[in-house]
Amino acid sequence: MSRYDADEGVVIAYGSMYGNTEQMAEAIAAELSAQGIKNIVMHNVTKSHPSYIIADIFRYKGLIIGSPTYSNQIFPEVESLLSKILVRELKGRYLGMFGSYTWAGAAVKRMAEFAEKSKFELVGNPVEMKQAMQDITYTQCENLACAWRTV
């Protein structure tokens, strides 16, 4: 672990209040699988203990993080996870981001701040969705997953 070596694969860690961000996570995972990525681990941060999520992040090269906007912030459990990742100073990882909002989007913007601090290499364009999944959102999620072919 101290060498920061990692296996091929992607961890998708997300928070979801009403299921919309979870749908995005599932769409991304489905397309990653269609692209031939075999090791895909999904964690709902409200159900998985952070120690299990972090162990998987150490194990695999890719992290795709998703969060709804919560009072103009990142969903609290996702924010806590990001803080724990920064403390561990992981190196040589790839990062993708997605999120949802109802009134005003902020989670994806705030996760971009995490991306700068973490020095993970950003892969694909972040996906931000207003309210519920639409055809364009599925396409954006698929495009984010397709960007991982080059990793």
C-alpha positions as CSV (number, residue, x, y, z in Angstrom):
1,M,0.0,0.0,0.0
2,S,2.8,2.4,0.7
3,R,4.0,2.2,-2.9
4,Y,0.4,3.2,-4.0
5,D,0.4,0.4,-6.6
6,A,-3.1,-0.4,-7.8
7,D,-5.0,-3.0,-9.8
8,E,-7.0,-2.2,-12.9
9,G,-10.5,-1.2,-11.9
10,V,-12.8,1.5,-10.8
11,V,-14.5,2.4,-7.5
12,I,-17.8,4.3,-7.8
13,A,-18.6,5.9,-4.5
14,Y,-21.8,8.0,-4.3
15,G,-24.3,9.5,-2.0
16,S,-28.0,9.8,-3.0
17,M,-31.0,11.3,-1.2
18,Y,-33.8,10.5,-3.6
19,G,-32.2,7.9,-5.9
20,N,-31.3,10.2,-8.7
21,T,-27.5,10.2,-8.1
22,E,-27.7,6.5,-7.6
23,Q,-29.3,6.1,-11.0
24,M,-26.4,8.1,-12.5
25,A,-23.9,5.7,-10.7
26,E,-25.7,2.7,-12.1
27,A,-25.6,4.1,-15.6
28,I,-21.9,4.8,-15.4
29,A,-21.2,1.3,-14.0
30,A,-23.2,-0.3,-16.8
31,E,-21.3,1.6,-19.5
32,L,-17.9,0.8,-17.8
33,S,-18.9,-2.9,-17.9
34,A,-19.9,-2.6,-21.5
35,Q,-16.4,-1.0,-22.2
36,G,-14.8,-4.2,-20.8
37,I,-13.8,-2.9,-17.4
38,K,-14.0,-6.0,-15.2
39,N,-13.3,-4.7,-11.7
40,I,-16.1,-2.2,-10.8
41,V,-16.9,-1.7,-7.2
42,M,-19.9,0.4,-6.1
43,H,-20.4,2.0,-2.7
44,N,-23.3,3.9,-1.5
45,V,-21.6,6.1,1.1
46,T,-24.6,6.0,3.4
47,K,-24.4,2.2,3.6
48,S,-20.7,1.3,3.3
49,H,-18.3,2.0,6.1
50,P,-15.6,4.4,5.0
51,S,-12.9,1.9,5.8
52,Y,-14.2,-0.5,3.1
53,I,-14.5,2.3,0.6
54,I,-11.0,3.5,1.2
55,A,-9.6,0.0,1.0
56,D,-11.1,-0.4,-2.4
57,I,-9.8,3.1,-3.5
58,F,-6.3,1.9,-2.5
59,R,-6.9,-1.3,-4.4
60,Y,-8.0,0.1,-7.7
61,K,-6.7,2.9,-10.0
62,G,-9.9,4.7,-10.7
63,L,-12.4,6.6,-8.5
64,I,-15.6,8.0,-9.8
65,I,-17.3,10.0,-7.1
66,G,-20.9,11.2,-7.1
67,S,-22.9,13.5,-4.9
68,P,-26.2,15.4,-4.8
69,T,-26.0,19.0,-3.8
70,Y,-27.0,19.3,-0.1
71,S,-27.6,22.9,1.1
72,N,-25.2,24.3,-1.5
73,Q,-22.6,21.8,-0.4
74,I,-21.4,18.2,-1.1
75,F,-23.6,15.5,0.5
76,P,-22.2,15.2,4.1
77,E,-21.1,11.5,3.8
78,V,-19.4,12.1,0.5
79,E,-17.6,15.2,1.9
80,S,-16.5,13.1,4.8
81,L,-15.1,10.4,2.5
82,L,-13.3,13.0,0.4
83,S,-11.7,14.4,3.5
84,K,-10.5,10.9,4.6
85,I,-9.0,10.4,1.1
86,L,-7.1,13.6,1.3
87,V,-5.6,12.7,4.7
88,R,-4.2,9.5,3.2
89,E,-2.4,11.4,0.3
90,L,-3.1,8.8,-2.3
91,K,-1.1,9.1,-5.5
92,G,-1.3,7.9,-9.0
93,R,-5.1,7.7,-9.2
94,Y,-7.7,8.7,-11.8
95,L,-10.9,10.6,-10.9
96,G,-14.3,11.1,-12.5
97,M,-17.2,13.1,-11.0
98,F,-20.9,13.4,-11.2
99,G,-23.7,14.9,-9.2
100,S,-27.3,16.0,-9.1
101,Y,-29.2,19.0,-7.7
102,T,-32.7,20.4,-7.5
103,W,-32.4,24.2,-7.0
104,A,-28.8,25.1,-7.6
105,G,-25.8,22.9,-8.4
106,A,-22.8,23.0,-6.1
107,A,-21.6,19.5,-5.4
108,V,-19.7,19.0,-8.7
109,K,-18.1,22.4,-8.3
110,R,-17.0,21.6,-4.8
111,M,-15.7,18.1,-5.8
112,A,-13.6,19.9,-8.4
113,E,-11.8,21.6,-5.5
114,F,-11.2,18.1,-4.1
115,A,-9.7,17.1,-7.4
116,E,-7.2,19.9,-7.3
117,K,-6.1,19.1,-3.8
118,S,-5.9,15.4,-4.3
119,K,-3.8,15.7,-7.5
120,F,-5.8,12.8,-9.0
121,E,-5.8,12.8,-12.8
122,L,-9.2,13.9,-14.0
123,V,-10.8,11.6,-16.6
124,G,-13.8,12.7,-18.7
125,N,-16.1,15.6,-18.2
126,P,-17.9,15.9,-14.9
127,V,-21.7,15.2,-15.3
128,E,-24.2,17.4,-13.4
129,M,-27.9,16.6,-13.6
130,K,-30.8,18.8,-12.6
131,Q,-33.5,16.8,-10.8
132,A,-34.1,13.4,-12.6
133,M,-32.5,11.3,-15.3
134,Q,-33.2,12.3,-18.9
135,D,-31.8,11.0,-22.1
136,I,-29.1,13.6,-22.2
137,T,-28.0,12.6,-18.7
138,Y,-27.7,8.9,-19.7
139,T,-25.6,10.0,-22.7
140,Q,-23.3,12.2,-20.5
141,C,-22.9,9.3,-18.0
142,E,-22.0,7.0,-20.9
143,N,-19.5,9.5,-22.2
144,L,-17.9,9.8,-18.8
145,A,-17.6,6.0,-18.6
146,C,-16.2,5.8,-22.2
147,A,-13.4,8.2,-21.2
148,W,-12.1,5.5,-19.0
149,R,-11.1,3.3,-22.0
150,T,-7.9,5.3,-22.2
151,V,-6.9,4.9,-18.6
